[in-house]
Amino acid sequence: MSAIYSDAEARRRTVLVVVLNNDVDFARAASAGWYRIPQRKAPRRIGADFLAFYQTGAFHQQPEAQTITFFAATRRYRL
């Protein structure tokens, strides 16, 4: 287990958990490869290395509801 955290650079990487609460946002993230963060909900620091996608209870028909199942490396971001 300690091998996972042996690299100092890997320990500094950041993850931003983002909320998916509808099929449209999920489809856009999956097919187009981008996700929008509403400005009024955005944290002060948005430049994370990875995004982790939390699927809310809106996905109640799917086993992924209320979980983080998917994540992606961030290539760039734009305000």
C-alpha positions as YAML, in Angstrom:
chain: A
units: angstrom
residues:
- id: 1
  name: MET
  ca: [0.00, 0.00, 0.00]
- id: 2
  name: SER
  ca: [2.81, 2.47, 0.71]
- id: 3
  name: ALA
  ca: [4.07, 2.15, -2.86]
- id: 4
  name: ILE
  ca: [1.03, 4.10, -4.04]
- id: 5
  name: TYR
  ca: [2.17, 7.16, -2.09]
- id: 6
  name: SER
  ca: [5.92, 6.77, -2.48]
- id: 7
  name: ASP
  ca: [6.17, 9.46, -5.15]
- id: 8
  name: ALA
  ca: [6.11, 12.99, -3.65]
- id: 9
  name: GLU
  ca: [4.61, 14.43, -6.84]
- id: 10
  name: ALA
  ca: [1.72, 11.97, -6.76]
- id: 11
  name: ARG
  ca: [0.90, 12.99, -3.18]
- id: 12
  name: ARG
  ca: [0.49, 16.63, -4.29]
- id: 13
  name: ARG
  ca: [-2.04, 15.89, -7.02]
- id: 14
  name: THR
  ca: [-5.49, 17.31, -6.47]
- id: 15
  name: VAL
  ca: [-8.97, 15.95, -7.11]
- id: 16
  name: LEU
  ca: [-12.10, 18.03, -7.51]
- id: 17
  name: VAL
  ca: [-15.32, 16.12, -6.84]
- id: 18
  name: VAL
  ca: [-17.98, 17.38, -9.23]
- id: 19
  name: VAL
  ca: [-21.71, 16.72, -9.10]
- id: 20
  name: LEU
  ca: [-23.59, 15.00, -11.89]
- id: 21
  name: ASN
  ca: [-27.30, 15.38, -11.24]
- id: 22
  name: ASN
  ca: [-28.75, 14.80, -14.70]
- id: 23
  name: ASP
  ca: [-28.30, 12.61, -17.77]
- id: 24
  name: VAL
  ca: [-27.40, 15.56, -20.00]
- id: 25
  name: ASP
  ca: [-24.32, 16.50, -17.96]
- id: 26
  name: PHE
  ca: [-23.33, 12.83, -17.70]
- id: 27
  name: ALA
  ca: [-23.62, 12.32, -21.46]
- id: 28
  name: ARG
  ca: [-21.66, 15.50, -22.18]
- id: 29
  name: ALA
  ca: [-18.84, 14.48, -19.86]
- id: 30
  name: ALA
  ca: [-18.73, 10.96, -21.26]
- id: 31
  name: SER
  ca: [-19.01, 11.72, -24.98]
- id: 32
  name: ALA
  ca: [-17.70, 15.26, -25.44]
- id: 33
  name: GLY
  ca: [-15.07, 15.06, -22.71]
- id: 34
  name: TRP
  ca: [-15.92, 18.24, -20.80]
- id: 35
  name: TYR
  ca: [-17.85, 19.27, -17.71]
- id: 36
  name: ARG
  ca: [-19.23, 22.64, -16.70]
- id: 37
  name: ILE
  ca: [-19.08, 23.94, -13.15]
- id: 38
  name: PRO
  ca: [-21.75, 26.56, -12.42]
- id: 39
  name: GLN
  ca: [-19.88, 29.71, -11.42]
- id: 40
  name: ARG
  ca: [-21.98, 30.26, -8.30]
- id: 41
  name: LYS
  ca: [-21.07, 26.76, -7.08]
- id: 42
  name: ALA
  ca: [-17.43, 26.74, -8.11]
- id: 43
  name: PRO
  ca: [-14.75, 26.48, -5.43]
- id: 44
  name: ARG
  ca: [-12.10, 29.19, -5.24]
- id: 45
  name: ARG
  ca: [-9.51, 26.83, -6.69]
- id: 46
  name: ILE
  ca: [-10.78, 24.90, -9.69]
- id: 47
  name: GLY
  ca: [-7.48, 23.88, -11.27]
- id: 48
  name: ALA
  ca: [-7.44, 20.27, -10.09]
- id: 49
  name: ASP
  ca: [-5.40, 17.47, -11.65]
- id: 50
  name: PHE
  ca: [-8.39, 15.11, -11.73]
- id: 51
  name: LEU
  ca: [-12.19, 15.31, -11.67]
- id: 52
  name: ALA
  ca: [-14.16, 12.69, -9.75]
- id: 53
  name: PHE
  ca: [-17.79, 12.48, -10.84]
- id: 54
  name: TYR
  ca: [-20.35, 12.07, -8.05]
- id: 55
  name: GLN
  ca: [-23.66, 10.82, -9.42]
- id: 56
  name: THR
  ca: [-26.52, 12.02, -7.23]
- id: 57
  name: GLY
  ca: [-29.75, 10.22, -6.36]
- id: 58
  name: ALA
  ca: [-31.12, 11.51, -9.69]
- id: 59
  name: PHE
  ca: [-29.54, 8.34, -11.12]
- id: 60
  name: HIS
  ca: [-31.67, 6.15, -8.83]
- id: 61
  name: GLN
  ca: [-32.35, 3.65, -11.63]
- id: 62
  name: GLN
  ca: [-28.63, 2.90, -11.93]
- id: 63
  name: PRO
  ca: [-26.25, 1.16, -9.53]
- id: 64
  name: GLU
  ca: [-23.89, 4.17, -9.74]
- id: 65
  name: ALA
  ca: [-26.39, 6.44, -7.96]
- id: 66
  name: GLN
  ca: [-24.88, 8.26, -4.98]
- id: 67
  name: THR
  ca: [-21.37, 7.06, -5.77]
- id: 68
  name: ILE
  ca: [-18.16, 8.20, -7.39]
- id: 69
  name: THR
  ca: [-17.54, 5.61, -10.08]
- id: 70
  name: PHE
  ca: [-15.88, 7.65, -12.81]
- id: 71
  name: PHE
  ca: [-12.91, 10.01, -12.82]
- id: 72
  name: ALA
  ca: [-10.79, 11.74, -15.43]
- id: 73
  name: ALA
  ca: [-7.52, 13.62, -15.69]
- id: 74
  name: THR
  ca: [-7.91, 17.32, -16.34]
- id: 75
  name: ARG
  ca: [-6.26, 18.46, -19.55]
- id: 76
  name: ARG
  ca: [-7.21, 22.13, -19.29]
- id: 77
  name: TYR
  ca: [-9.86, 24.44, -17.91]
- id: 78
  name: ARG
  ca: [-11.40, 27.73, -18.93]
- id: 79
  name: LEU
  ca: [-13.25, 30.38, -16.99]
...
